[in-house]
Amino acid sequence: MKKSITIVITIALLLSAASSSFAQTKVNWKNVRVLVYTKNGKGYVHENIPYAVQAILNFSKQYGFKADTSSNPAVMNENNLKKYQLIIFPSTNNDVFDTDAQRLAFRRYIEAGGGFVGIHSVTGTERNWEWFKMMLGGTFSWHAKFQTFTVRVIDTKHPSMKGTPTVWEKADECYFAKELYPGPRVLMVNDFSTIDTTDAKQKDLLKKNAGTFAKYFPSAWTHDFDGGITWCTTLGHDKKDYTDPTYLKHIWGGIEYVASTVKPLNFAKAYAQRHDEPVRY
């Protein structure tokens, strides 16, 4: 009996340590440069994008970091990407690179230790590129109709969640993904049991896309992947979100976490010679 208790206590302490230890440093924002990338492929383009860009530019003025914005995929080259501590994709969708050389440059940036923040529809980006889908943790499958539903923080100790309500009744799109990759650390979930299912078609689509998940589906997560640090949230469909203090605290938590976690880029660690070659674990 004593041995069992000791094992339980030891496991509890290890889990506690794991959940509360993060390799963060205090950010000197004057030394931080961010690329906000807004290219969209063919298909739906979110009207929130210019509002998201303006919110990030407002952050840059408030905290003193440099922020460049571009929708030109030519910025995705190694010499240019060396300037940035993190790259932000606000509501990007479909193919956002023109060439595989640009994809390779982005991948090598991540392999070199780069940071990435993805907002809202980012899981709908580069749906045919396996490595990118692995980095995100999956790819878009469906979202329920825009409505108010419950979002819950399940990793309250994570520093990026410090400004996010533990239980958040939010009007947004409840996102689901497919081709899920098991690497990400889930921070926050959509409680899809709170989605309106009076519409039979919505109910059937919800059941289909929830898959083996019983009640919750990831809505924000972080992922240490292939050398880089990523943070993503599926919230933020409404352009009004980007002037809402609660939502702004949420995305700032992700930006601050990535900026405080990334180390100086080291392209000697970037190994890929093709954008689609297998990941080296």
N, C-alpha and C positions, 0 to 999 in steps of 0.2 A: 504493500500500500504506500509506504513512504517513498519507494522508488518511483511509483507512478506519479505521485504528487510532485516530486522533484522534476520529473520529465516535463510535466504540464507547465510548471512554473518557468523552467528553462526556455521552453518553446515560447511562452507568453513574453518573456523578456526579450528574446531574439526578435520576435515580431514587432514589439514596441520599438526597439532600437532601429529596426529597418524602416519603420514608418515615420520616424522622427529625424532621421539623419539624411541630410541632403548636402551635396558638395557645392554649396553656394558661396559666393563671395560678395562683398558689398560692391555695388556697381559704381564706377566712375563714369557717369553718363556722358561727360565731355569727350570721352575716348570711344564712344559707341557710335557706329554708323549702321543704319538699317536700310535695306532695300524693300520697298513696298511694290510688289509686282502684280499688275492688274490685267494681264493678257487673258482673254477668253477665246475658246475655240468656237466652232460653229454650234449654234443652239442657243438656249436660254441664257441671257445675261442679266444678272441681278441689278436692280436699280439702286441697291444699297451701296454699291462699290464706291462712288465718289464721296459718299457720306462716311464710309469706313476710312477712306484715305484721309479725309479732313480730320477725323478723330485722331488718327495716328500723327498727323502733322501737328495737331494741338498738343499731343503728348510730347512731341519733340521740343516744342517751345517751352512747355512746362518744366520738363526735366533736363533740357539742355543737350540732347543727343542730335545727331545729324540724321535726316531722313530723305532718301531719294525715292522718287516714284517713277515707274515706267511701265508701259504696256508693250514695249519693244523687246521681242525675244533675243535680239542681238546683245542685250546686256548679259545674257547667260554665256559668258566666256570666263575662263579661269583668271585671267589678269584682272578683269573687272570685279569678279566675285571676291577676290582676296581682300577687298576694302571693307567687307561687311561682317559684323558679328552675328547678325541674323537676317533672315529673309522672311517677309510676311506675304502670304497669299490671302487676300480678302475676297471671299466668295468667288474664287476662280471656278471655272467649269469647262469640262471637255479638254481638248488638246491645247495646251498653252505654250508649247515649244514648236518651232517650225522644222527643226532638224534634230537628228540623233546626236549630232555634235553638241548641240545646246543641252540636250538631256544628259549627255555624259559630263558636261561642265558642271551642271547642277549636282549630279550624283557625286562627283569628285569633291565638290565643295562640302557636302555632307560627310563624306569619308574623311576629309581633312579636319573634321571637328566642328563644322558649321552649325548654326542654330536655325530652326524653322518654326514659324507660327502659322497655323492654318485656321481660317475663320469661316464659319457657316458651311457653304457648299463645297468646301475644299475637297471633300471625299468624292466629289464628282469630277475631279481633275485627273487627266491622263489615265483614263479608264482601261486603256489597252497596254499600259506599261507595268509589268509585274513588279519591278523593283520599287516604283513609286507607290503602288498600292500596298506593298509590304511596309514601306516607310510610314504611310498613313495608318496602317492597321486594317485596311479593308477598302472597299470601294462602294459608292452609293448604290442603293437598290430602290429606295422609295421613301417618301415622307407623307405623313398624314396631312390633311387639310389644316391650314393655319387656324389655330385656336389656342385657348388658354389651357395649359396642362401643368402637371407638377414635375419639377426637376429637383433632384436630391443629391447633395454632396455626400459621397461615401468615403472620401479620404480627407477628413477635416483637418488633419495635421499637415497636409501638403501646403507649402508656402504659396502656391499659385491660387489656392482657394480662399485665402484670407479675406478677400473682399466680396466673395460670393455667398449669398444667403444659403444656409444649410438646407432649408426647404424653400423652394422658389416657385411661386405660382406665376408662370410667364406665358405671354402670348407669343407663339413662335411656331415653327414647323418641327414636328417630332421626326427626327431622321433615323433611318435604318441603313445598315450596310450589309454587304455580302463579301465572299472571299476573305473572311476575317483571318487576320494573322495574330497569333497568340502573344506577341511581344509587349504591346502597350500596357501601361499601368493606368487603370481606369480611376478617374478622380470624381466624376459626377455622372449621374444617370438620368435618363428620361423615364419617368414612371408612366409607362404606356397603358397601365390599367386606368389612368385618369383621362384617356382619350375618348372622345365621343364616338360611340359605335352604333348610334341609332340608324345610320345609313348602312344598309346591308353590304354595299360594295366596299365601303371603307372598313367595315368589320372584317370582311374576307381578306382584304389586302393587308390589314394589320396582322391578322393571324399568319398569313403566308410569310410576311417579311420579318416577323418576330422570331420565326424559326424555333430553335430550341430554348430561347429566352422566355422565362415565365412571366415576368412583370417589368423588369428593368432592361434598358438598352443603353450602352455607353453614349454620353453626350459630350464629355470632355476627358482628355487623357494626355499623358506624356509618354514619350517613347525614346529611349536611348537606342538608336538604330544605326548600325553600320558606321559607327564613329561619331555620329552627330546627335544633337539634342532636339527633339521636336515636342511641340505642345499644340493641341488642336481642340477646338470647340465647334459643335454643330449649331449652336445658337447664334442668332443675329440676322434673321431674315428681314425684319422690318427696318427700313431706313431710319425710323425714329429711335431705334436702339442706340444709334451712334451719337445721340445727345442725352441718353438716359444714364444718370450717374451709376445706377446699379450694374447695368450691362458694361459700362465703361470700366468699372472696377474689375469686372470679370476678365475682360480681355487684357487689361493692363497687368493683371496677375500673371497671365501667361507670358506676356512680353518680358516682364521683369524677371520671372523665373528663368526663362531661357537666357536672357542677357547675363544673369548672375551665375549661371551654371557653365556656360561655354568657356573653353580655354582658347588661347591663341591658336589660330589655324596652323596646321602642319600638313602641307600637301605631300610630304614624304610618306604619309600614311595613306594617301589616296592611291588605291591599287587598280581600279577599273580602267580597262582600255576600251571597253564597249559599254554602252548604256545598259545593255540587257544581260551582261554576264552574271553568273551565279554569285550570290553573296558569300563572302568568306566569313565563317563564324569563328 
